[in-house]
Amino acid sequence: MPGLTAYAGFYEVCSPKKEDYVYVSAASGAVGQLVGQFAKWLGCYVVGSAGSKEKVELLKNKFSFDVAFNYKSQTWLLH
């Protein structure tokens, strides 16, 4: 089910084009990981958020997100 959800949400609802910026919330989850991969394969710039340092490292190092950040430690998001 995560694959179908990610595919439909990304290609049918979002419909980005090459070089678009794609933000993935909860990017380390099952659906978020796949959406990020679809976006990278399409040639998009991918930004993802996750809730821990370990998950951020996973997004950047294993899934090749262009940027990933820990939303729990980003104080600038609160202003």
N, CA, C and O atoms as a CHARMM CRD file, in Angstrom:
* protein
*
  316
    1    1 MET  N      0.79100  -1.20200   0.00000 PROA 1      0.00000
    2    1 MET  CA     0.00000   0.00000   0.00000 PROA 1      0.00000
    3    1 MET  C      0.83900   1.27500   0.00000 PROA 1      0.00000
    4    1 MET  O      0.44400   2.24500  -0.64700 PROA 1      0.00000
    5    2 PRO  N      1.98600   1.32300   0.69900 PROA 2      0.00000
    6    2 PRO  CA     2.76400   2.56200   0.64800 PROA 2      0.00000
    7    2 PRO  C      3.20500   2.92000  -0.77400 PROA 2      0.00000
    8    2 PRO  O      3.25700   4.09400  -1.14200 PROA 2      0.00000
    9    3 GLY  N      3.51900   1.90200  -1.55800 PROA 3      0.00000
   10    3 GLY  CA     3.95400   2.16400  -2.92900 PROA 3      0.00000
   11    3 GLY  C      2.86600   2.78700  -3.77800 PROA 3      0.00000
   12    3 GLY  O      3.12100   3.73700  -4.51800 PROA 3      0.00000
   13    4 LEU  N      1.67100   2.26900  -3.67800 PROA 4      0.00000
   14    4 LEU  CA     0.54900   2.81500  -4.43800 PROA 4      0.00000
   15    4 LEU  C      0.20100   4.21800  -3.95600 PROA 4      0.00000
   16    4 LEU  O     -0.08300   5.10000  -4.76700 PROA 4      0.00000
   17    5 THR  N      0.22100   4.42900  -2.66000 PROA 5      0.00000
   18    5 THR  CA    -0.05500   5.75300  -2.10500 PROA 5      0.00000
   19    5 THR  C      0.97300   6.76900  -2.58100 PROA 5      0.00000
   20    5 THR  O      0.61700   7.86900  -3.00400 PROA 5      0.00000
   21    6 ALA  N      2.25500   6.39800  -2.51200 PROA 6      0.00000
   22    6 ALA  CA     3.32000   7.30000  -2.94800 PROA 6      0.00000
   23    6 ALA  C      3.22300   7.58400  -4.43900 PROA 6      0.00000
   24    6 ALA  O      3.36900   8.73000  -4.86400 PROA 6      0.00000
   25    7 TYR  N      2.98000   6.56000  -5.22900 PROA 7      0.00000
   26    7 TYR  CA     2.89400   6.73000  -6.68100 PROA 7      0.00000
   27    7 TYR  C      1.72700   7.63900  -7.05600 PROA 7      0.00000
   28    7 TYR  O      1.89600   8.59500  -7.81300 PROA 7      0.00000
   29    8 ALA  N      0.55700   7.34200  -6.53000 PROA 8      0.00000
   30    8 ALA  CA    -0.62600   8.12500  -6.87300 PROA 8      0.00000
   31    8 ALA  C     -0.49500   9.56700  -6.39400 PROA 8      0.00000
   32    8 ALA  O     -0.83800  10.49900  -7.12000 PROA 8      0.00000
   33    9 GLY  N     -0.00400   9.74600  -5.19000 PROA 9      0.00000
   34    9 GLY  CA     0.15600  11.09200  -4.66900 PROA 9      0.00000
   35    9 GLY  C      1.17000  11.90400  -5.44400 PROA 9      0.00000
   36    9 GLY  O      0.96800  13.09200  -5.69600 PROA 9      0.00000
   37   10 PHE  N      2.25700  11.26400  -5.82100 PROA 10     0.00000
   38   10 PHE  CA     3.32000  11.99500  -6.52100 PROA 10     0.00000
   39   10 PHE  C      2.98800  12.24700  -7.98600 PROA 10     0.00000
   40   10 PHE  O      3.04700  13.38400  -8.45300 PROA 10     0.00000
   41   11 TYR  N      2.64300  11.19700  -8.70300 PROA 11     0.00000
   42   11 TYR  CA     2.44100  11.34500 -10.14400 PROA 11     0.00000
   43   11 TYR  C      1.05600  11.83400 -10.53200 PROA 11     0.00000
   44   11 TYR  O      0.91800  12.58500 -11.49800 PROA 11     0.00000
   45   12 GLU  N      0.02300  11.42100  -9.79500 PROA 12     0.00000
   46   12 GLU  CA    -1.34100  11.79000 -10.17400 PROA 12     0.00000
   47   12 GLU  C     -1.79500  13.11000  -9.54700 PROA 12     0.00000
   48   12 GLU  O     -2.49000  13.89200 -10.19400 PROA 12     0.00000
   49   13 VAL  N     -1.41200  13.36100  -8.30600 PROA 13     0.00000
   50   13 VAL  CA    -1.86200  14.57300  -7.62300 PROA 13     0.00000
   51   13 VAL  C     -0.84700  15.70200  -7.77300 PROA 13     0.00000
   52   13 VAL  O     -1.20600  16.81700  -8.15400 PROA 13     0.00000
   53   14 CYS  N      0.39200  15.42200  -7.48100 PROA 14     0.00000
   54   14 CYS  CA     1.43500  16.45000  -7.49000 PROA 14     0.00000
   55   14 CYS  C      1.88700  16.81200  -8.91200 PROA 14     0.00000
   56   14 CYS  O      1.96000  17.99100  -9.25700 PROA 14     0.00000
   57   15 SER  N      2.18000  15.82700  -9.71500 PROA 15     0.00000
   58   15 SER  CA     2.61500  15.98600 -11.11100 PROA 15     0.00000
   59   15 SER  C      3.76500  16.97500 -11.30500 PROA 15     0.00000
   60   15 SER  O      3.65200  17.87700 -12.13600 PROA 15     0.00000
   61   16 PRO  N      4.86800  16.83300 -10.56400 PROA 16     0.00000
   62   16 PRO  CA     5.98400  17.76500 -10.76200 PROA 16     0.00000
   63   16 PRO  C      6.72000  17.50100 -12.06700 PROA 16     0.00000
   64   16 PRO  O      6.56100  16.45800 -12.70100 PROA 16     0.00000
   65   17 LYS  N      7.52300  18.47400 -12.44100 PROA 17     0.00000
   66   17 LYS  CA     8.34700  18.36900 -13.63800 PROA 17     0.00000
   67   17 LYS  C      9.81800  18.37100 -13.22800 PROA 17     0.00000
   68   17 LYS  O     10.16200  18.73100 -12.10200 PROA 17     0.00000
   69   18 LYS  N     10.66400  17.97100 -14.14600 PROA 18     0.00000
   70   18 LYS  CA    12.09700  17.94400 -13.89400 PROA 18     0.00000
   71   18 LYS  C     12.55200  19.31300 -13.39900 PROA 18     0.00000
   72   18 LYS  O     12.11700  20.34700 -13.90600 PROA 18     0.00000
   73   19 GLU  N     13.42600  19.30200 -12.40800 PROA 19     0.00000
   74   19 GLU  CA    14.02000  20.47600 -11.78200 PROA 19     0.00000
   75   19 GLU  C     13.07600  21.24600 -10.86300 PROA 19     0.00000
   76   19 GLU  O     13.44100  22.31900 -10.38200 PROA 19     0.00000
   77   20 ASP  N     11.87200  20.73000 -10.60500 PROA 20     0.00000
   78   20 ASP  CA    10.99600  21.32600  -9.60600 PROA 20     0.00000
   79   20 ASP  C     11.55600  21.02300  -8.21400 PROA 20     0.00000
   80   20 ASP  O     12.31800  20.07400  -8.03000 PROA 20     0.00000
   81   21 TYR  N     11.16700  21.83800  -7.25100 PROA 21     0.00000
   82   21 TYR  CA    11.50300  21.59500  -5.85600 PROA 21     0.00000
   83   21 TYR  C     10.37200  20.79000  -5.23700 PROA 21     0.00000
   84   21 TYR  O      9.20200  21.14500  -5.37900 PROA 21     0.00000
   85   22 VAL  N     10.72200  19.70000  -4.54600 PROA 22     0.00000
   86   22 VAL  CA     9.72800  18.84400  -3.90700 PROA 22     0.00000
   87   22 VAL  C     10.05800  18.74600  -2.41900 PROA 22     0.00000
   88   22 VAL  O     11.16200  18.35100  -2.04400 PROA 22     0.00000
   89   23 TYR  N      9.09200  19.10800  -1.57800 PROA 23     0.00000
   90   23 TYR  CA     9.24900  18.97500  -0.12900 PROA 23     0.00000
   91   23 TYR  C      8.45300  17.76300   0.33200 PROA 23     0.00000
   92   23 TYR  O      7.27800  17.61600  -0.00600 PROA 23     0.00000
   93   24 VAL  N      9.09700  16.89700   1.10300 PROA 24     0.00000
   94   24 VAL  CA     8.45000  15.69000   1.62000 PROA 24     0.00000
   95   24 VAL  C      8.44300  15.75500   3.14400 PROA 24     0.00000
   96   24 VAL  O      9.49500  15.68900   3.77900 PROA 24     0.00000
   97   25 SER  N      7.25600  15.88500   3.72300 PROA 25     0.00000
   98   25 SER  CA     7.10200  15.84200   5.16800 PROA 25     0.00000
   99   25 SER  C      7.06600  14.37900   5.60200 PROA 25     0.00000
  100   25 SER  O      6.56500  13.52600   4.86900 PROA 25     0.00000
  101   26 ALA  N      7.59100  14.08900   6.78400 PROA 26     0.00000
  102   26 ALA  CA     7.68300  12.69900   7.25900 PROA 26     0.00000
  103   26 ALA  C      8.40100  11.83300   6.23000 PROA 26     0.00000
  104   26 ALA  O      7.97000  10.72700   5.90500 PROA 26     0.00000
  105   27 ALA  N      9.50000  12.36700   5.73300 PROA 27     0.00000
  106   27 ALA  CA    10.22200  11.74300   4.62300 PROA 27     0.00000
  107   27 ALA  C     10.86200  10.40100   4.96000 PROA 27     0.00000
  108   27 ALA  O     11.19600   9.63800   4.05400 PROA 27     0.00000
  109   28 SER  N     11.03600  10.10400   6.22400 PROA 28     0.00000
  110   28 SER  CA    11.65700   8.82000   6.57000 PROA 28     0.00000
  111   28 SER  C     10.63600   7.70300   6.71400 PROA 28     0.00000
  112   28 SER  O     11.01400   6.55700   6.96100 PROA 28     0.00000
  113   29 GLY  N      9.36600   8.00200   6.56800 PROA 29     0.00000
  114   29 GLY  CA     8.32800   6.96900   6.61800 PROA 29     0.00000
  115   29 GLY  C      8.25000   6.20500   5.31300 PROA 29     0.00000
  116   29 GLY  O      8.92700   6.54500   4.34300 PROA 29     0.00000
  117   30 ALA  N      7.43600   5.18700   5.29100 PROA 30     0.00000
  118   30 ALA  CA     7.34000   4.31400   4.11700 PROA 30     0.00000
  119   30 ALA  C      6.92500   5.07000   2.86200 PROA 30     0.00000
  120   30 ALA  O      7.52200   4.87900   1.80300 PROA 30     0.00000
  121   31 VAL  N      5.92600   5.91300   2.96200 PROA 31     0.00000
  122   31 VAL  CA     5.45300   6.66700   1.79500 PROA 31     0.00000
  123   31 VAL  C      6.43900   7.77600   1.44300 PROA 31     0.00000
  124   31 VAL  O      6.75600   7.97900   0.27000 PROA 31     0.00000
  125   32 GLY  N      6.92400   8.49300   2.45600 PROA 32     0.00000
  126   32 GLY  CA     7.85000   9.60000   2.21600 PROA 32     0.00000
  127   32 GLY  C      9.13100   9.18400   1.52700 PROA 32     0.00000
  128   32 GLY  O      9.62300   9.89000   0.64700 PROA 32     0.00000
  129   33 GLN  N      9.67800   8.03800   1.92100 PROA 33     0.00000
  130   33 GLN  CA    10.90100   7.53600   1.27600 PROA 33     0.00000
  131   33 GLN  C     10.66500   7.31000  -0.21300 PROA 33     0.00000
  132   33 GLN  O     11.49900   7.66600  -1.04600 PROA 33     0.00000
  133   34 LEU  N      9.53700   6.72400  -0.53200 PROA 34     0.00000
  134   34 LEU  CA     9.23300   6.43400  -1.93500 PROA 34     0.00000
  135   34 LEU  C      8.97800   7.70500  -2.72800 PROA 34     0.00000
  136   34 LEU  O      9.43600   7.82800  -3.86400 PROA 34     0.00000
  137   35 VAL  N      8.25900   8.64500  -2.14700 PROA 35     0.00000
  138   35 VAL  CA     8.01800   9.91200  -2.83900 PROA 35     0.00000
  139   35 VAL  C      9.34600  10.60100  -3.13000 PROA 35     0.00000
  140   35 VAL  O      9.54700  11.13800  -4.22000 PROA 35     0.00000
  141   36 GLY  N     10.24400  10.58500  -2.16200 PROA 36     0.00000
  142   36 GLY  CA    11.56000  11.17600  -2.38200 PROA 36     0.00000
  143   36 GLY  C     12.32100  10.50000  -3.51200 PROA 36     0.00000
  144   36 GLY  O     12.97200  11.17200  -4.31200 PROA 36     0.00000
  145   37 GLN  N     12.24500   9.18600  -3.58200 PROA 37     0.00000
  146   37 GLN  CA    12.92000   8.45400  -4.65300 PROA 37     0.00000
  147   37 GLN  C     12.29300   8.75100  -6.01400 PROA 37     0.00000
  148   37 GLN  O     13.00800   8.94100  -6.99800 PROA 37     0.00000
  149   38 PHE  N     10.97300   8.79200  -6.07500 PROA 38     0.00000
  150   38 PHE  CA    10.30900   9.14800  -7.34000 PROA 38     0.00000
  151   38 PHE  C     10.75300  10.53200  -7.79900 PROA 38     0.00000
  152   38 PHE  O     11.02900  10.74800  -8.97900 PROA 38     0.00000
  153   39 ALA  N     10.81800  11.46200  -6.85700 PROA 39     0.00000
  154   39 ALA  CA    11.21700  12.83000  -7.19300 PROA 39     0.00000
  155   39 ALA  C     12.65800  12.88600  -7.69600 PROA 39     0.00000
  156   39 ALA  O     12.95300  13.58600  -8.66400 PROA 39     0.00000
  157   40 LYS  N     13.55600  12.14900  -7.03800 PROA 40     0.00000
  158   40 LYS  CA    14.94800  12.12500  -7.49000 PROA 40     0.00000
  159   40 LYS  C     15.06100  11.52100  -8.87700 PROA 40     0.00000
  160   40 LYS  O     15.79100  12.04100  -9.72200 PROA 40     0.00000
  161   41 TRP  N     14.34600  10.42500  -9.12500 PROA 41     0.00000
  162   41 TRP  CA    14.39200   9.79100 -10.45200 PROA 41     0.00000
  163   41 TRP  C     13.88500  10.72100 -11.54300 PROA 41     0.00000
  164   41 TRP  O     14.34200  10.66400 -12.68400 PROA 41     0.00000
  165   42 LEU  N     12.93900  11.57400 -11.18000 PROA 42     0.00000
  166   42 LEU  CA    12.38500  12.51700 -12.14800 PROA 42     0.00000
  167   42 LEU  C     13.31500  13.70800 -12.37900 PROA 42     0.00000
  168   42 LEU  O     13.15300  14.44500 -13.35200 PROA 42     0.00000
  169   43 GLY  N     14.28500  13.89500 -11.48800 PROA 43     0.00000
  170   43 GLY  CA    15.23500  14.99500 -11.64300 PROA 43     0.00000
  171   43 GLY  C     14.86300  16.22500 -10.84400 PROA 43     0.00000
  172   43 GLY  O     15.27100  17.33400 -11.18800 PROA 43     0.00000
  173   44 CYS  N     14.09400  16.04700  -9.78100 PROA 44     0.00000
  174   44 CYS  CA    13.68800  17.15300  -8.92100 PROA 44     0.00000
  175   44 CYS  C     14.71600  17.39100  -7.81900 PROA 44     0.00000
  176   44 CYS  O     15.53500  16.52200  -7.52000 PROA 44     0.00000
  177   45 TYR  N     14.66200  18.57000  -7.22600 PROA 45     0.00000
  178   45 TYR  CA    15.44600  18.89900  -6.04700 PROA 45     0.00000
  179   45 TYR  C     14.58500  18.52500  -4.85700 PROA 45     0.00000
  180   45 TYR  O     13.48200  19.05100  -4.70800 PROA 45     0.00000
  181   46 VAL  N     15.06700  17.62000  -3.99800 PROA 46     0.00000
  182   46 VAL  CA    14.22900  17.03000  -2.95300 PROA 46     0.00000
  183   46 VAL  C     14.67200  17.47600  -1.56400 PROA 46     0.00000
  184   46 VAL  O     15.83800  17.34400  -1.19100 PROA 46     0.00000
  185   47 VAL  N     13.71400  18.00600  -0.81000 PROA 47     0.00000
  186   47 VAL  CA    13.91900  18.42300   0.57600 PROA 47     0.00000
  187   47 VAL  C     12.99700  17.59300   1.44800 PROA 47     0.00000
  188   47 VAL  O     11.80300  17.48500   1.16900 PROA 47     0.00000
  189   48 GLY  N     13.54800  17.00400   2.50700 PROA 48     0.00000
  190   48 GLY  CA    12.72400  16.17800   3.38800 PROA 48     0.00000
  191   48 GLY  C     12.90500  16.53600   4.85000 PROA 48     0.00000
  192   48 GLY  O     13.96700  17.00300   5.26300 PROA 48     0.00000
  193   49 SER  N     11.86000  16.31300   5.62400 PROA 49     0.00000
  194   49 SER  CA    11.95800  16.52500   7.06700 PROA 49     0.00000
  195   49 SER  C     11.72100  15.21200   7.79700 PROA 49     0.00000
  196   49 SER  O     10.95600  14.35400   7.35400 PROA 49     0.00000
  197   50 ALA  N     12.39800  15.08500   8.92400 PROA 50     0.00000
  198   50 ALA  CA    12.26600  13.88400   9.75600 PROA 50     0.00000
  199   50 ALA  C     12.41400  14.30500  11.21500 PROA 50     0.00000
  200   50 ALA  O     12.77300  15.44800  11.50000 PROA 50     0.00000
  201   51 GLY  N     12.14100  13.39900  12.12300 PROA 51     0.00000
  202   51 GLY  CA    12.10800  13.73000  13.53700 PROA 51     0.00000
  203   51 GLY  C     13.32200  13.36600  14.36100 PROA 51     0.00000
  204   51 GLY  O     13.29100  13.50300  15.58400 PROA 51     0.00000
  205   52 SER  N     14.39800  12.90400  13.73100 PROA 52     0.00000
  206   52 SER  CA    15.61700  12.59800  14.49400 PROA 52     0.00000
  207   52 SER  C     16.84600  12.75400  13.61100 PROA 52     0.00000
  208   52 SER  O     16.76400  12.74000  12.38300 PROA 52     0.00000
  209   53 LYS  N     17.98700  12.90300  14.27500 PROA 53     0.00000
  210   53 LYS  CA    19.25700  13.04900  13.55600 PROA 53     0.00000
  211   53 LYS  C     19.54300  11.80600  12.70700 PROA 53     0.00000
  212   53 LYS  O     20.02800  11.91500  11.58100 PROA 53     0.00000
  213   54 GLU  N     19.24100  10.63400  13.25300 PROA 54     0.00000
  214   54 GLU  CA    19.49800   9.38500  12.53200 PROA 54     0.00000
  215   54 GLU  C     18.66300   9.30000  11.25200 PROA 54     0.00000
  216   54 GLU  O     19.15700   8.86300  10.21300 PROA 54     0.00000
  217   55 LYS  N     17.41500   9.71200  11.33300 PROA 55     0.00000
  218   55 LYS  CA    16.54600   9.67700  10.15300 PROA 55     0.00000
  219   55 LYS  C     16.98400  10.69200   9.10000 PROA 55     0.00000
  220   55 LYS  O     16.89600  10.43100   7.90100 PROA 55     0.00000
  221   56 VAL  N     17.45200  11.83900   9.55500 PROA 56     0.00000
  222   56 VAL  CA    17.96700  12.84900   8.62300 PROA 56     0.00000
  223   56 VAL  C     19.17800  12.29600   7.87500 PROA 56     0.00000
  224   56 VAL  O     19.28700  12.45700   6.66000 PROA 56     0.00000
  225   57 GLU  N     20.08000  11.65100   8.59800 PROA 57     0.00000
  226   57 GLU  CA    21.25800  11.05600   7.96600 PROA 57     0.00000
  227   57 GLU  C     20.85100   9.97300   6.96800 PROA 57     0.00000
  228   57 GLU  O     21.45200   9.86600   5.89900 PROA 57     0.00000
  229   58 LEU  N     19.85400   9.18000   7.29600 PROA 58     0.00000
  230   58 LEU  CA    19.34200   8.16100   6.38600 PROA 58     0.00000
  231   58 LEU  C     18.83100   8.80300   5.08800 PROA 58     0.00000
  232   58 LEU  O     19.12000   8.31500   3.99500 PROA 58     0.00000
  233   59 LEU  N     18.08800   9.87400   5.21300 PROA 59     0.00000
  234   59 LEU  CA    17.54800  10.54500   4.02800 PROA 59     0.00000
  235   59 LEU  C     18.66000  11.07600   3.12800 PROA 59     0.00000
  236   59 LEU  O     18.60400  10.93700   1.90600 PROA 59     0.00000
  237   60 LYS  N     19.65700  11.67700   3.74000 PROA 60     0.00000
  238   60 LYS  CA    20.74300  12.26700   2.94000 PROA 60     0.00000
  239   60 LYS  C     21.69000  11.21600   2.37100 PROA 60     0.00000
  240   60 LYS  O     22.08300  11.29500   1.20700 PROA 60     0.00000
  241   61 ASN  N     22.05700  10.22800   3.19400 PROA 61     0.00000
  242   61 ASN  CA    23.09300   9.28400   2.78300 PROA 61     0.00000
  243   61 ASN  C     22.57700   8.07600   2.00900 PROA 61     0.00000
  244   61 ASN  O     23.23300   7.62900   1.06800 PROA 61     0.00000
  245   62 LYS  N     21.44100   7.54800   2.37400 PROA 62     0.00000
  246   62 LYS  CA    20.93500   6.34800   1.70800 PROA 62     0.00000
  247   62 LYS  C     19.95500   6.67600   0.57800 PROA 62     0.00000
  248   62 LYS  O     19.97400   6.04100  -0.47700 PROA 62     0.00000
  249   63 PHE  N     19.09800   7.67800   0.81500 PROA 63     0.00000
  250   63 PHE  CA    18.06500   7.98600  -0.17800 PROA 63     0.00000
  251   63 PHE  C     18.38800   9.19300  -1.03400 PROA 63     0.00000
  252   63 PHE  O     17.58400   9.58000  -1.88300 PROA 63     0.00000
  253   64 SER  N     19.55200   9.79800  -0.83000 PROA 64     0.00000
  254   64 SER  CA    20.07100  10.88300  -1.66600 PROA 64     0.00000
  255   64 SER  C     19.17600  12.11700  -1.75100 PROA 64     0.00000
  256   64 SER  O     19.12500  12.77500  -2.79000 PROA 64     0.00000
  257   65 PHE  N     18.47200  12.43500  -0.66800 PROA 65     0.00000
  258   65 PHE  CA    17.73600  13.69900  -0.63800 PROA 65     0.00000
  259   65 PHE  C     18.74900  14.83200  -0.73700 PROA 65     0.00000
  260   65 PHE  O     19.84500  14.73700  -0.18500 PROA 65     0.00000
  261   66 ASP  N     18.39400  15.88500  -1.42700 PROA 66     0.00000
  262   66 ASP  CA    19.31600  17.00900  -1.56900 PROA 66     0.00000
  263   66 ASP  C     19.50400  17.73700  -0.24200 PROA 66     0.00000
  264   66 ASP  O     20.61400  18.14900   0.09600 PROA 66     0.00000
  265   67 VAL  N     18.42300  17.89200   0.50200 PROA 67     0.00000
  266   67 VAL  CA    18.45800  18.52600   1.81400 PROA 67     0.00000
  267   67 VAL  C     17.51400  17.76500   2.72800 PROA 67     0.00000
  268   67 VAL  O     16.42900  17.35900   2.31300 PROA 67     0.00000
  269   68 ALA  N     17.92900  17.57400   3.97200 PROA 68     0.00000
  270   68 ALA  CA    17.05200  16.97000   4.97300 PROA 68     0.00000
  271   68 ALA  C     17.31400  17.66900   6.29500 PROA 68     0.00000
  272   68 ALA  O     18.44800  18.03700   6.60100 PROA 68     0.00000
  273   69 PHE  N     16.25500  17.84900   7.08000 PROA 69     0.00000
  274   69 PHE  CA    16.41400  18.51300   8.36400 PROA 69     0.00000
  275   69 PHE  C     15.51400  17.88100   9.40700 PROA 69     0.00000
  276   69 PHE  O     14.50100  17.25600   9.09400 PROA 69     0.00000
  277   70 ASN  N     15.91300  18.06300  10.65600 PROA 70     0.00000
  278   70 ASN  CA    15.16200  17.56100  11.79700 PROA 70     0.00000
  279   70 ASN  C     14.19500  18.65500  12.22600 PROA 70     0.00000
  280   70 ASN  O     14.61800  19.67800  12.76600 PROA 70     0.00000
  281   71 TYR  N     12.93100  18.45700  11.99700 PROA 71     0.00000
  282   71 TYR  CA    11.94200  19.48500  12.31500 PROA 71     0.00000
  283   71 TYR  C     11.80900  19.72500  13.81900 PROA 71     0.00000
  284   71 TYR  O     11.31100  20.77100  14.23600 PROA 71     0.00000
  285   72 LYS  N     12.24500  18.77200  14.62800 PROA 72     0.00000
  286   72 LYS  CA    12.16300  18.94800  16.08000 PROA 72     0.00000
  287   72 LYS  C     13.25200  19.86200  16.62900 PROA 72     0.00000
  288   72 LYS  O     13.09400  20.42100  17.71400 PROA 72     0.00000
  289   73 SER  N     14.34400  20.02100  15.90600 PROA 73     0.00000
  290   73 SER  CA    15.44600  20.84700  16.39400 PROA 73     0.00000
  291   73 SER  C     15.61000  22.13900  15.61400 PROA 73     0.00000
  292   73 SER  O     16.55500  22.88700  15.86500 PROA 73     0.00000
  293   74 GLN  N     14.73500  22.41600  14.69500 PROA 74     0.00000
  294   74 GLN  CA    14.82300  23.64100  13.90800 PROA 74     0.00000
  295   74 GLN  C     13.98500  24.74600  14.55800 PROA 74     0.00000
  296   74 GLN  O     12.76900  24.79800  14.37400 PROA 74     0.00000
  297   75 THR  N     14.62600  25.60800  15.30100 PROA 75     0.00000
  298   75 THR  CA    13.88900  26.67300  15.99800 PROA 75     0.00000
  299   75 THR  C     13.40300  27.75100  15.03900 PROA 75     0.00000
  300   75 THR  O     12.42400  28.43400  15.34100 PROA 75     0.00000
  301   76 TRP  N     14.04600  27.92300  13.90700 PROA 76     0.00000
  302   76 TRP  CA    13.62400  28.95600  12.95100 PROA 76     0.00000
  303   76 TRP  C     12.26300  28.64000  12.34800 PROA 76     0.00000
  304   76 TRP  O     11.61000  29.53400  11.81000 PROA 76     0.00000
  305   77 LEU  N     11.82200  27.39200  12.42600 PROA 77     0.00000
  306   77 LEU  CA    10.50300  27.04700  11.90500 PROA 77     0.00000
  307   77 LEU  C      9.38800  27.57900  12.78400 PROA 77     0.00000
  308   77 LEU  O      8.24600  27.69600  12.34000 PROA 77     0.00000
  309   78 LEU  N      9.70500  27.89900  14.01500 PROA 78     0.00000
  310   78 LEU  CA     8.68700  28.33600  14.95500 PROA 78     0.00000
  311   78 LEU  C      8.41900  29.83400  14.89000 PROA 78     0.00000
  312   78 LEU  O      7.46200  30.30100  15.50800 PROA 78     0.00000
  313   79 HSD  N      9.21300  30.59100  14.17800 PROA 79     0.00000
  314   79 HSD  CA     9.05700  32.05800  14.14700 PROA 79     0.00000
  315   79 HSD  C      8.26700  32.49800  12.94300 PROA 79     0.00000
  316   79 HSD  O      8.04000  33.69400  12.75800 PROA 79     0.00000
